[in-house]
Amino acid sequence: MSGIPCRERLEEERLNALQTLNLLDTPPSESFDRITRMASQIFNLPIAAVSLTDRDRQWFKSRVGVDHHSIPRDKAPCAQVAESSDVLVIPDFAQDACYAESLLGRSGIRFYAGAPLVTREGYGLGALCVLGTEPRTIAAFEMTALKDLAAIVMAQIELQHAFGRVDPLSGLPTRNQFLDDLADLAAEHPHETRLAVLVDLARPEQISAYSRVMGPDRVDDLVRDAARELRRLVGMDRRVYHTAATQFAFLAAPDVEQDDYFHRLTDGHRSARQRSMTGMLLTSAIGVSVFKPSEMAPQDVLRSLYSAVQDARASSDLVGVYSSAADEAYKRRYRLLQDFGPALRADNQLRLVFQPRIDLSTGRCVGAEALLRWDHPCLGPVAPGEFVPVIEHSPNAQAMTAFVLDRAVAQARRWQEDGHRLVMSVNVSAANLHEATFSGSVEAALRRHGLAPERLELEVTESAIMQDAEQARRQLEALAAAGIRLAIDDFGTGYSSLAYLQNIPAHVVKIDQSFVRKLGDGEREQSLVRSMISLSHELGYRVVAEGIETAAAADQLRGMACDEAQGYHFARPLEISTFASWLREHQQDTSHEAALAG
């Protein structure tokens, strides 16, 4: 059953490809009729046609020996050719179980041969077919001729659709022509190592700003100037292609020395930017891909160039070479983005674990931080450090926080019912602070699960607050007014300042683990942490240290009057069931230690 929806989807995609070409129900064309006549003459048969497979009919773009424009699709052999994208030969309709009683079979047709008309994307549009009223076989040279004529028909279809393959603005061959030439290269020189180059004139947001200030005509001038300069630099014997609005591609000569060519590109790009009048406004970049035509499809060559350009923008010289490793990492990130939505709707992929927070003066557990974990059905466990930053910059950022918040608040309520009055800490992203209804949704979650506001603490990073400080401040003030505790997470790594701290209605400061882990390095590092704790206390904040991994670090922080701590020294993030047993054992240990001290 699962194959039926898949076949229906592929058929809809095939029909969409056919409709996009705007061929159905168009007038006859001599360019197609010439090919159809040639097919009839080569086979010495009375009937030939260019037959397109519509939803419920076979429509003839060109026909010889046929009076009508179409026939029903049901039991039409051209439909089988379109669906299979393969040649079909029926030597004798009368002997064929499928087609003997078809419309063609009942009308006296005895022989059929059809070659598929297939788009570059692999969609079968129909067939170039020949038919006869006598049974016969097909010779090898006839089969070759039929396939060649079908390819000519397909080339004519694409030519009519695209008028040609030249961009009217730049006068250069288009992306489709680039892909076709790559396909030809694969046929003629399949094992030759080649080097492709993509030049991207600017980031999209820069082009948008440039157009807004200077006008769209100036962007057109920029593209035309770039096209002329690239043609001059590449040479008249090599093609430059206009592959996107502000992107150009070309192939280096087959005999270039790769390292030398890469250095020449880098030096040439640097010089061109220095000479350019727009060099300070627009950031161009160059991507390079080394490939063998037999091993990389044309679309993949272009995609590898896009990937290389993106990598180039992270390099100092703005020139990047395609890296399969970097590309795989990007594709993995993209897959995580795609799969996180379904993970939210599933009931067996996402779960929370909880890391205890310890009061350093008493040793008791006073809270826990809720942390999200993802068991991907194909990739296995995905580290939060990998997927959380990706999702935080996606449309699923708010949904991720809502998922964690709802389950964390519910768990805090269950702990409270078991006699454990812990503060539950939940991380909040910058996207949440931009939600106009965020504070209301948090209060709704508290009411839904019957948890007091002071039992919830929301952690927000300095960088998240500073993305839109005024909007963040309004949201945080609304949350604080509702009685919800607020914590500044990763303190010391962002925009820390006295003025910043004074304007944020927070209750807790969490010192980032990068500072805590350097406590053993020397007095200077210890003085820095001590000052951070002292400053926070003077401003009225409770201080939590993250990343405590040793007893020595815990002792040092206790001596500095740090209030709370969390880290592997006390406990790793724990599953719900493990947390409950850990909590019982930890309380027994601290009660025993308190009794001994008394």
N, C-alpha and C positions, 0 to 999 in steps of 0.2 A: 504493500500500500504506500510505503514512503516514497517509491519511485514515481508515483502518479503526479503529485504536486511538483516534483522536480521537472518532469516532462512538460507539464503545463507551463511552468515558469520559462523553460527554454523555448517553448513554442511562442509565448508572448514576446520574448526577447527577439526571436527570429522575425516575427511579424512587425515588431517595432523597427527593426533594421530595414525591412522592406519598405515600410511607410516613409521612413526618413529619407529614402532616395527619391521620393516623389515620381515614381515611374508608372504606377497603376493608373489605367484609364487616360493615358496621355496619347496624343496622335501618333500615327506611324512615323518611322524615321528611316531615311535611306541608309544611314550609317549601320543600323541593325539589319535592315532588309538585305543589304549586300552580303552580310555574313550568313544569313539564313539561306539565300540562293546558293551560295558557295557550298554549304553543307548538303543541300539537295543534289547538287551536281556531282560532288565527290562520291556520294553513296548511290547515285543514279536512282533516287527514290522520289516519288511524287509529292511527299509531304515533309516539311521541316518547320520548326517553330522555335522562337525564344519564349518559353513558357514560365510565367511567374506564379508561385504558389501562394495565393491569398488565403484568408481564413476558411472560405468554403468554395473556392473556385480556382481553376487554372486559367489565368488571363494571359493572352498572347500579345506580347509587345511587338512581335514580328511573326509573320506566318507565310508559308508557301503551300498552296494546295488545300487551304482551309478557308471556308467561307465565314464561319462564326468567330467571334472575338474571345469566347471563353467556353469552358466545359466545367461540370461539377468536379470538385476536388476528390470526392469519394471514388476510390478505385482508379484514380488517374495515376499512371506510372511516374509522371513528373513529380507528383507529391512525394512518392517514395524517394526519388532522387534528392529532393530538397531536404527531406527529413534525415536522410542518411549521409548527405554530402558525398555520395559515391556514385560511380557509373552504374547504370542499369541497362542490361540487354535482355530482351525477350525475343528469342528466335521464332517462336510460334505461339501466338495468343491462344489458339485452339487447344494447345497442349499445356497451358499454364493454369494451374488450379485457381490462382488468385485473380487473374485478369481475363479468363475466357469469357465470363459473363459480364464483364465491365461494359460501360458505354462504348468504348473504343472497340472492344472485342465484338460486340453485337452489331457494330456498324461496318464490319468487314476488315478492320485492321488486323494484320497477322504478325507484323514485325515492328519492334520498337528498340531504339538505342538512344540513351540520354546521358549527357555529361553535366555535372552539377555546376551551378553558378554560385560561387562561395565568396563572401566578403573576407576582408583581411582579418576580421574578428572571428571568423569561422562559422558565420550564419549562412545556411543554404537558402538562396532566394528562389530557386527553381532550376530549370534545365534548358540546355540547348538540345533539342531532340530531332530525330529523323524517324519517319514511319513509312511502312509499305504494306501493300495488300497481299503480298506473297511471303511465305516463311523464308528465312535466309539466315546465314551466320554473318559474323563481322570479322574482317581481317585485321591483323595487327596494325597495318598502316592506316586503316580506317579509324581504329580506336584512337591512335595517336592524333590523327587529324581532328576527330571530334573533340578531344580534350583541348587541343590548341585553339580551335574555334571558340570553345566555351570560355577559355581564358581571354580571348580577344573581346568577346561579348562583355565579360566582367570589366575589362579595362575601359571599354566604351561607356559602360554604366557609371563607373567612377569618374571618368572624364566629364560626362555630362553633369554629374552631380556637383563637381567642384570647379567647374570651368577651366580648369587648369589648375596647376599646383603652384601658382605664383601669388604672393601676398601683394595686394594693391598698394599698400603704404610703402613697404620697403623695396618692392620689386624683386624679392628673393623667393626661392622655392620654400614651400610651407612645410609644416611638420609631417603631413601625410607623405609628401615627396621624400622627406628624410627617411621615413619608415620604409617606403618602397625601395629606396636606394640601398638601405641596409639589407633588405630581403634579397635584392639582386646580388649584393656583395656575398651573401651567404651561399648563393647558388654558384657564383663564379669563383670565389676564393674562400672556401669554407674554413680552411685551417690557417689562414693568414692572420697574424697578430696585428691589430689595428688600434689606433689611438683616437678617441672622439673627445671633442672639447665643447663645452657649453659656456657661453658668456651671458651673465645676468646683469643687466645695466643698473638695477637698484632694487632695494627692498620694496615690497608692495606699498607699505605705509609711506615710504619716501615719494614714490610716484604719485600717490594720492595727494600728499601735501604739495608737491611740486605743481601738479595740475590745478590745485585749488588756488595757489598763489599766482602762477604764471599763465594758466589757461591750458586747455587740452591741446591747442594747436602747437604749443611749445613742446609738449610731450611727443607729438607727431614729428616735429623737427628733430628732436633728440633721437628718435628711432631711425629716421632717414639718415642723419649724420653718422650714427653708429654703423648702419648697414654699409654706407659708402666706405668708411674707414676699415671695416672688417674685410670687405672685398679687396681693398688695396693691400692690406697686410697679408691676407691668406694667399692672394694671387689669383689671376684670372683662370688658371688651369684647375682650380679647386672650387667646389661649390660651398657657399655659405647658405644656411637655412634659417628662416625666421620661424622658430618653433613655438613661440608664445609671445604675448604682447611686447615684452621687453627682453626677450631671450633669443639668442642666436646660437646655432650649432654648426660645427664643421668637422671633417675628418682630416687628420694630419696625413701627409704622404706616407705610403706603406713602408718606406725604408728609413724613417727617422729613428734616431737614437733617443730612446725614451727619456733618460735622465737629462740629456742635453736639451731636449725639446721642452721639458718641464721647466728648466731654469730659464730658457728663453721666454717662455710664457710669463713667468714670474717677473723677470726684468722688464719685459714689454708692458705688462699690466701696470707696474709701478710707474714707469715713464708716462704712460697714457694718462694715468690719474693725475700726475703732476702737471701735465699740459692742459688737462680738461678744465673748462670754465665751470663745469658743474661738479667737479671732483670733491668739493667741500660740502655739497648738498646731497649728492647721490653716491651710495656705496656700491660700486660694481664688484662682482665676484666671478671667478672662473672655476668650473668643475671639469675634471679630466677623468676619463674611464678607459682602461686598457682591456680589450676584449678580443675573442675569436668569434667570427660570425656563426660558426657551426655550434658554438657552445652558449651563445646568449641571443635570445630573440630580440628583434628590433625594439619592441616596447620595453624590454628589460634594459637595453642599452640606454634608451632615453631616461628611464627611471633611475638608472645608476648615475647618470649625469646630474639629475635633479638632486640626488643624495649627495654627490660630491660638492655641488654648489652650496648646499646647506652646511656641510662640514667646512667649506672654505670661509664662510662668514665667521667661523669661530677661530680662524687662524690669523696671524699677524699680517701675512702678505695677501690674504684674501684669495688664495689659490689652493684648491683641494683636490686630492686624488681619491677616486672611489675606493672605499674600503669595505670588503664584504663583511668584516666583523662589525664595523660601525653600522652598516646597513641592516645586519641581522638584529643588532641591538635596537635600532629604530623600529624595525618591523615588530619586534617583541613589545616595545612600548605601545605601538599602535594596536597590537592585539589586546594588550591589557586594557586600553581605552575602550575597545569594542566589546570586550567580554565583561567589563565591570557592571554594566547595566543588567545583563542577565544574571550575574552573580547576586545582585541586590534582590532579584525576584526569586532566586533559588533559596532553598532552605538548608543546604548542606555545604555551602562554599565559604561564607563569611561567618566569623565568630569573634567573640571578645575574649581577651585574656586580661589579667589584672595584676599590676605590680604594686606591692604594699608600700605605703609611706610610713616612716617611723619617726616618732617623737624622740629626738636625741636625748632629752633630759630624763625621760622615763623608760625609754626603750619599747614603749607600747606602739602597736599599729593603730594609727589614727585615720588612715584613709587609703585609697587605692587609685591608681591611674588606669583607666580603661584604654586598652590598646587593640587595634583591629588586626585580625589575621585572615589571610585568604588562602584557601586550598583550591587551586585551580584544577578543573577536571582533567586537563591535558598537561599543563605545565607543572603540576604539583604545587607544593607550598611556595608562595611568592613572598619575598621579604617585604615588610612594610616600607623599608627605606627605598625600595624599588617602585612599588605601585602607588604609595600615598602621594609623593610629589607629582606624579603624572595625573592622578585623578583630581588633585587640588586645583589644577589649572584646566579642568574640563567642565562641561555642563553637569557632570555627576557630583561635583564637589559638595553642593548643598545636600544631595541625597545621601552621600556617604556620612556626613555629620549627623543627619537625621537618624540614620540607621544606628550609629554608635550611641547617640544620645538616648534614644528610646530604650535600647536594651540595657544601657548602663544605669539609667534611672530605675528601670524595673528591677535590676539586680540589687541596687542599693536599698530599695524598698524591702526586698526579700531578706537581705542581711539585717535590716532594722527589725524585722519581725522575728529573726532568730536571736535578737539581743545584741547585735553588733552595730553601734551607731557610728558608722564610718562616713567620711566625706568622699564622695565619688568625683574624680577629676576626669574631664573630657576635653580633648583638644578641639580647637575651633580654627578654621582656615580664614584667609582673607575674604574668600567668596561669601562666607556666612555673614561677615560684618557689612557686606554690601546689600544683604537682603533687608528690605524694609520691614519685613514681618518676623525677623529672626527672634527678637526678644519675646514676642508673643508666642512663637512656636515652642520656645524653651519653657515658658510658663505653662503652656498647655500640656507639655510632656510631664511636668511635675504634678499638675492636677490629675492627669490621667492615671498616674501610678501612686498618687498619695504620698509624695515625698516632700519634706519641708525644703524650702529654697536654700537654707544654709547648709544642707547636706549635699549640695551640688556645687562644684567648682569648675569653671570654664577656663581653659588655658589658651592664651593667644600670644603669638610671637610679636616681637617688636616690629619686624619687617611687615607683618600682616597689618598692623595698626597704621603704619606709616604710608601704606599704599593710598589710603584716603583718610587722613588723620581726623578730619572733622566728622565724616560719616561714622568712623569707628568710635569716636568719642561719644556720639549720640547713642549708638547701640549699647556701648558699655555702660553708660549712665543709666539707661533704661533697665539693663540687667541688674546693675547694682541696686537700683531703687526697688527692685522686686525682691531683694534679699539674697540674690545669688552671689556666691563668692567668685572673684576674678583673680586670675594669676597671670603674671607676665612670664611667658615661657622663654627658655634659652637666653636669659638675661646676660648682657655683656657681649652678645654677638651681633647686635643690630645697631639701632640709632640711640643708644643710651645717652641720656643727658639729664641733668637735674630738672630742667624745665619740662622735659618729656615726662619724667616720673611724677612731677607735681600735677600734671594735667590729666593723668589716667586714673580713673576711680577703681584701682585694683586693691586687693587685700594681701596678695602673696607675690613674692618675687622668687622665681626658680633660677638658681645660678647654673649656667650651662656646664655640662660634664667636661667640656674641653678645659675649663679652668680647674675643676676639681681633680682631674687626673694628673695635673702638673704640680700638685701640692708637695710631692716628694722631690721636686727638682731643685728647690732652694728657697731661701728667705724671700726673694723678690716675688716669686709666685704666691707664697703664703701671704705676703703683705697685700697683694692685689685682692685675694679672696677675702681677707680680713676686712679690708676697706669697703668692699662691696656689701658685706654683711652689716657692717657698722652704718654705712650710709642708708641702707634699706631700713634698718631699725629706726634710725633717726627720723625717717619719713613715715614711719608707722606701719611698715610692711612686716609680715611674717616671712621668714626666709627658708626656702627648701633647696637643698643641694642635690643635684642629679649625678648619677654615674659613680656612686660609692662602691668600690670594688675590694677594698681592704679594711681591716680593723684599724690600721694606723690612720687612714684617711678619716674614718668615722671619729676617732679620738681627737684628731686635729680640729675637725669642724665643731665638735662638741666644745672644745676649748675656746673656739672663736665665738661661741654663743649662737651657732646656727640652730635654728628651731627644729627643722625636720630634714630627713634624708631618704633617698631611695636609690637602689642599685643592687648589683648582683651579690654584694656582701650580705645583704639582708635576704633577698629573694629575687629570683628571676621572675619575669611575667608568668603568672600561673593560670591554668585552666580553672573554671569555676569550682569543680569538685575538689581539685587540689588546693585551691585557696582556702576553702572552708577547713580542711584538715590542718593546713599550715597555720591558720589563724588560731585554732584551738591549742596546738602545740606551742606556738609562740606566746600566747597569753599565759599558759602554764609556766613556761620558762621565766617570763618577766615577773610573774607573781612570786615564784620561788626566789628569784634574785632579790626582789624587794623585801621578802621576809628575812633573808639572810642579812641584808644591809640593815634592817631594823634591829 
